[in-house]
Amino acid sequence: MRLLRWLLAPLGLIAILILLWLGAALIGAALPGKRANLPDDPAEVEIRLIPGPIHYDFLLPLDAATRARLELLAHSELPLDHTAAAWLMVGWRARTFYTTTGSYSDLSARAVLRGIFGDRSVMRVDVLPKLDDEGPWARLSLSQTEYDALLSAVLASFEQDPEGRAQRLDHPGFNASDQFFEARGSFNIQRTCNVWVGDMLRAAGQDFGAWTPTPFSIRISQAIHTD
């Protein structure tokens, strides 16, 4: 019996730590984070947040103004100027997880541990066609000033070479059009892809949770802080 308690004690501690982390994620989503102080201009640009099983990505409109800001991706093979291209999907990810995992069934303990304790980061970028108005995504309306600030923050997340170009990874994406690029910052359990999403939105002057490490945190923050 004593041996059994000794064996179960670490599992209990892990369970407590997980519950504390999830509780902190809820509190962090509810508490407003510090945001950029930008002019209160009329909303002109619609962006979207597209959910995945464990993360959110941005969908940014591929209009002429956005394309003009994407010089760092001009050398890539992304079909940015394709006539059917309507949205730029971009997200910040853990490098090991997303460059060694074809599907969640391929997930390794090494990828999980590196995601928890520290991993290099990557940007995943894709180009999407016109989408229906109704879908799983959240739609956010930003002023042009806010959108410019958001786009600046997103582009600053790319690691760039001396010529100011994003550094593409020599690694296949998840489909025929997406690509991975070197990113700035370290991914860990405190700074996840969803935390990055919150950081980007606050940089754009949006009211958003102070710490949003999970998809549920993103949804809670949206419900509390956005109209």
NORFENPE-V114594 format. One record per backbone hydrogen bond with DSSP energy under -0.5 kcal/mol. CO is the residue of the C=O (numbers start at 1). NH is the residue of the N-H. If there is no record, write none. Layout:
# NORFENPE-V114594
co=CO nh=NH
co=CO nh=NH
This chain:
# NORFENPE-V114594
co=1 nh=5
co=2 nh=6
co=3 nh=7
co=4 nh=8
co=5 nh=9
co=6 nh=10
co=7 nh=11
co=8 nh=12
co=9 nh=13
co=10 nh=14
co=11 nh=15
co=12 nh=16
co=13 nh=17
co=14 nh=18
co=15 nh=19
co=16 nh=20
co=17 nh=21
co=18 nh=22
co=19 nh=23
co=20 nh=24
co=21 nh=25
co=22 nh=26
co=23 nh=27
co=24 nh=28
co=25 nh=29
co=26 nh=30
co=27 nh=31
co=28 nh=210
co=28 nh=211
co=31 nh=210
co=36 nh=38
co=39 nh=41
co=45 nh=47
co=45 nh=142
co=47 nh=140
co=48 nh=50
co=48 nh=59
co=49 nh=51
co=49 nh=138
co=50 nh=57
co=55 nh=52
co=57 nh=50
co=58 nh=60
co=58 nh=90
co=59 nh=48
co=60 nh=88
co=61 nh=63
co=63 nh=67
co=64 nh=68
co=65 nh=69
co=66 nh=69
co=67 nh=70
co=70 nh=73
co=71 nh=74
co=72 nh=166
co=73 nh=76
co=78 nh=80
co=79 nh=82
co=82 nh=85
co=86 nh=62
co=87 nh=89
co=87 nh=128
co=88 nh=60
co=88 nh=90
co=89 nh=126
co=90 nh=58
co=91 nh=124
co=93 nh=122
co=94 nh=98
co=95 nh=99
co=96 nh=100
co=97 nh=101
co=100 nh=102
co=103 nh=106
co=104 nh=107
co=108 nh=112
co=109 nh=113
co=110 nh=114
co=111 nh=115
co=112 nh=116
co=113 nh=117
co=114 nh=118
co=116 nh=189
co=119 nh=187
co=120 nh=95
co=121 nh=183
co=122 nh=93
co=123 nh=125
co=123 nh=181
co=124 nh=91
co=125 nh=179
co=126 nh=89
co=128 nh=86
co=128 nh=87
co=138 nh=49
co=140 nh=47
co=140 nh=142
co=142 nh=44
co=142 nh=45
co=143 nh=147
co=144 nh=148
co=145 nh=149
co=146 nh=150
co=147 nh=151
co=148 nh=152
co=149 nh=153
co=150 nh=154
co=151 nh=155
co=152 nh=156
co=154 nh=157
co=155 nh=158
co=157 nh=184
co=159 nh=167
co=161 nh=164
co=165 nh=161
co=166 nh=168
co=167 nh=182
co=169 nh=171
co=179 nh=125
co=180 nh=169
co=181 nh=123
co=182 nh=159
co=185 nh=121
co=187 nh=119
co=190 nh=192
co=191 nh=188
co=192 nh=196
co=193 nh=197
co=194 nh=198
co=195 nh=199
co=196 nh=200
co=197 nh=201
co=198 nh=202
co=199 nh=203
co=200 nh=204
co=201 nh=206
co=202 nh=36
co=202 nh=205
co=206 nh=208
co=208 nh=33
co=214 nh=218
co=215 nh=219
co=216 nh=220
co=217 nh=221
co=218 nh=222
co=219 nh=223
co=220 nh=224
co=221 nh=225
co=222 nh=226
